[in-house]
Amino acid sequence: MSPPPPLCSIKVHVAGNNPDMREIGKGIGETKSRVEKLVGIPLLMKVSEGRGRSSLCRGSIIAVFPAVFTVKLESGEIRTFSYSDVHTRGIMFLKDDGNV
């Protein structure tokens, strides 16, 4: 006798090389250490504001804490972000060539 057919089949969806997703194998701890290396350096940041909207901000990281980091923008505004925002690419640090 042959074995009975399976009751259900499982399909696996392969996402492929999606640049919008975080890097596989990189943990939140590694993201935190990468952010800590940027303290005091002038940065250009792309901040996702949801629904496909984003804004560019210039500033520098002024403080790091266990769960969040603080950025002082050129306008003088102080904003706080979590490391998971960076990890999931809600915030991206871009090369600042001074043209924005």
Backbone as numpy.savetxt, mean C-alpha at the origin, in Angstrom:
# Nx Ny Nz CAx CAy CAz Cx Cy Cz
-14.83 -52.37 -10.41 -15.64 -51.19 -10.41 -14.78 -49.94 -10.41
-15.27 -48.94 -11.07 -14.56 -47.66 -11.08 -15.11 -46.77 -9.97
-14.28 -45.81 -9.49 -14.75 -44.93 -8.40 -15.89 -44.04 -8.90
-16.77 -43.64 -8.00 -17.88 -42.76 -8.41 -17.35 -41.38 -8.82
-18.07 -40.69 -9.66 -17.63 -39.34 -10.07 -17.67 -38.39 -8.88
-16.82 -37.36 -8.88 -16.83 -36.41 -7.76 -18.17 -35.69 -7.66
-18.54 -35.33 -6.44 -19.80 -34.64 -6.22 -19.77 -33.20 -6.70
-18.61 -32.58 -6.66 -18.49 -31.20 -7.15 -17.10 -31.02 -7.71
-16.97 -30.07 -8.57 -15.64 -29.76 -9.10 -15.24 -28.39 -8.58
-13.99 -28.25 -8.30 -13.47 -26.99 -7.77 -12.65 -26.31 -8.86
-13.01 -25.07 -9.15 -12.25 -24.29 -10.12 -11.39 -23.29 -9.35
-10.16 -23.19 -9.75 -9.24 -22.27 -9.10 -9.03 -21.08 -10.02
-9.26 -19.88 -9.50 -9.06 -18.66 -10.27 -7.64 -18.17 -10.04
-6.89 -18.03 -11.10 -5.52 -17.55 -10.99 -5.51 -16.08 -11.36
-5.05 -15.24 -10.44 -5.06 -13.80 -10.66 -3.96 -13.35 -11.61
-2.90 -14.11 -11.71 -1.82 -13.72 -12.61 -0.96 -12.62 -12.02
-0.34 -11.87 -12.88 0.56 -10.80 -12.46 -0.21 -9.49 -12.41
-0.92 -9.26 -11.35 -1.74 -8.06 -11.19 -0.93 -7.01 -10.44
-0.55 -5.90 -11.09 0.29 -4.89 -10.42 -0.44 -4.12 -9.33
-1.78 -4.19 -9.29 -2.52 -3.46 -8.27 -2.57 -4.18 -6.94
-2.20 -5.45 -6.90 -2.25 -6.21 -5.67 -0.90 -6.13 -4.96
-0.91 -6.41 -3.68 0.32 -6.36 -2.91 1.24 -7.51 -3.33
2.50 -7.38 -3.01 3.46 -8.40 -3.37 3.25 -9.63 -2.51
3.16 -10.78 -3.14 2.93 -12.02 -2.41 4.18 -12.37 -1.61
3.97 -12.76 -0.38 5.08 -13.15 0.47 5.64 -12.01 1.31
5.21 -10.80 1.05 5.69 -9.66 1.83 4.72 -9.45 2.99
5.24 -9.40 4.18 4.40 -9.23 5.35 4.27 -7.77 5.75
3.37 -7.52 6.66 3.15 -6.16 7.15 4.39 -5.64 7.88
5.16 -6.54 8.49 6.39 -6.14 9.18 7.42 -5.58 8.21
7.52 -6.20 7.05 8.46 -5.69 6.04 8.00 -4.33 5.51
6.69 -4.17 5.35 6.14 -2.88 4.92 6.46 -1.81 5.95
6.32 -2.14 7.23 6.60 -1.19 8.31 8.07 -0.78 8.29
8.97 -1.73 8.09 10.40 -1.38 8.07 10.75 -0.53 6.86
10.06 -0.75 5.73 10.31 0.08 4.55 9.83 1.52 4.79
8.70 1.68 5.48 8.19 3.01 5.80 9.13 3.70 6.78
9.64 2.98 7.77 10.54 3.57 8.77 11.81 4.12 8.12
12.25 3.54 7.03 13.45 4.03 6.33 13.20 5.36 5.63
11.93 5.74 5.44 11.59 6.97 4.72 11.36 8.17 5.64
11.55 8.00 6.95 11.31 9.10 7.90 12.22 10.27 7.57
11.62 11.46 7.46 12.37 12.69 7.22 12.73 12.97 5.77
12.44 12.06 4.87 12.77 12.24 3.45 11.56 12.85 2.75
11.74 13.92 1.94 10.61 14.48 1.19 10.05 13.43 0.21
8.71 13.28 0.22 8.06 12.24 -0.56 6.94 12.81 -1.41
6.64 12.12 -2.50 5.44 12.35 -3.28 4.60 11.09 -3.08
3.37 11.26 -2.59 2.52 10.12 -2.29 1.25 10.17 -3.12
0.85 9.01 -3.60 -0.44 8.88 -4.28 -1.36 8.19 -3.28
-2.42 8.88 -2.87 -3.33 8.39 -1.84 -4.66 8.05 -2.49
-5.08 6.80 -2.38 -6.36 6.36 -2.92 -7.47 6.83 -1.99
-8.47 7.49 -2.56 -9.58 8.00 -1.76 -10.87 7.24 -2.01
-10.79 6.11 -2.70 -11.96 5.28 -2.95 -12.68 5.63 -4.24
-13.41 4.68 -4.77 -14.20 4.84 -6.00 -13.37 5.35 -7.16
-12.15 4.92 -7.25 -11.29 5.29 -8.37 -10.65 6.66 -8.26
-10.90 7.37 -7.18 -10.31 8.69 -6.99 -9.01 8.58 -6.22
-8.06 9.41 -6.59 -6.80 9.47 -5.86 -6.27 10.89 -5.91
-5.36 11.18 -4.99 -4.76 12.50 -4.96 -3.26 12.36 -4.76
-2.53 13.34 -5.25 -1.08 13.37 -5.06 -0.77 14.37 -3.95
0.10 13.98 -3.04 0.47 14.83 -1.91 1.98 14.82 -1.77
2.53 15.98 -1.43 3.95 16.07 -1.10 4.07 16.28 0.40
5.05 15.63 0.99 5.27 15.78 2.42 6.38 14.87 2.88
6.48 14.71 4.18 7.48 13.79 4.73 6.92 13.12 5.97
7.39 11.91 6.23 6.97 11.15 7.39 7.68 11.74 8.60
6.89 12.13 9.61 7.50 12.78 10.78 7.54 11.87 12.00
6.68 10.83 12.03 6.68 9.93 13.19 6.15 8.57 12.78
6.68 7.53 13.41 6.18 6.17 13.21 5.78 5.59 14.56
4.68 4.86 14.55 4.14 4.23 15.74 3.89 2.76 15.42
3.53 1.95 16.40 3.35 0.51 16.13 2.33 0.19 15.04
1.23 0.93 14.92 0.21 0.60 13.94 0.02 1.65 12.85
0.52 2.86 13.06 0.31 3.96 12.10 1.58 4.78 11.96
1.59 5.64 10.92 2.66 6.62 10.78 2.03 7.96 10.41
2.73 9.04 10.74 2.21 10.39 10.55 3.02 11.12 9.49
2.29 11.82 8.61 2.91 12.55 7.52 2.54 14.03 7.63
3.53 14.90 7.50 3.26 16.33 7.45 3.35 16.76 5.99
2.24 17.25 5.45 2.18 17.66 4.06 2.77 19.06 3.89
3.11 19.42 2.65 3.67 20.75 2.38 2.72 21.86 2.81
1.42 21.60 2.76 0.43 22.60 3.14 0.38 22.82 4.65
1.09 21.99 5.41 1.09 22.08 6.86 0.13 21.11 7.52
-0.74 20.49 6.73 -1.69 19.52 7.25 -0.95 18.27 7.71
-1.41 17.69 8.82 -0.82 16.45 9.33 -1.85 15.35 9.15
-1.43 14.26 8.49 -2.32 13.11 8.24 -1.69 11.85 8.78
-2.53 10.93 9.21 -2.07 9.66 9.76 -2.59 8.52 8.88
-1.70 7.56 8.60 -2.03 6.41 7.76 -1.58 5.14 8.47
-2.20 4.03 8.11 -1.78 2.74 8.67 -0.83 2.06 7.70
-0.05 1.12 8.23 0.88 0.37 7.38 0.11 -0.52 6.41
-1.10 -0.93 6.78 -1.89 -1.76 5.87 -2.31 -0.96 4.64
-2.45 0.37 4.75 -2.72 1.20 3.58 -1.59 1.08 2.56
-0.37 1.08 3.04 0.79 0.93 2.16 0.86 -0.49 1.64
0.60 -1.45 2.51 0.70 -2.87 2.17 -0.28 -3.25 1.06
-1.47 -2.67 1.08 -2.49 -2.98 0.08 -2.51 -1.96 -1.06
-1.52 -1.10 -1.08 -1.33 -0.08 -2.11 -2.43 0.98 -2.13
-3.00 1.26 -0.98 -3.91 2.40 -0.85 -3.10 3.68 -0.84
-1.84 3.57 -0.44 -0.88 4.67 -0.50 0.34 4.15 -1.23
0.79 4.93 -2.20 2.00 4.56 -2.93 2.98 5.71 -2.84
4.23 5.40 -2.57 5.28 6.40 -2.55 5.90 6.43 -3.95
5.90 7.62 -4.55 6.36 7.78 -5.92 7.66 8.57 -5.95
8.37 8.43 -7.06 9.59 9.21 -7.26 9.20 10.66 -7.47
9.77 11.55 -6.69 9.44 12.97 -6.77 10.47 13.66 -7.66
10.00 14.04 -8.87 10.91 14.76 -9.78 10.66 16.26 -9.74
9.72 16.70 -8.88 9.47 18.13 -8.69 8.56 18.75 -9.72
7.93 17.98 -10.60 7.10 18.54 -11.66 5.61 18.56 -11.35
5.18 18.05 -10.21 3.75 18.00 -9.93 3.30 19.25 -9.23
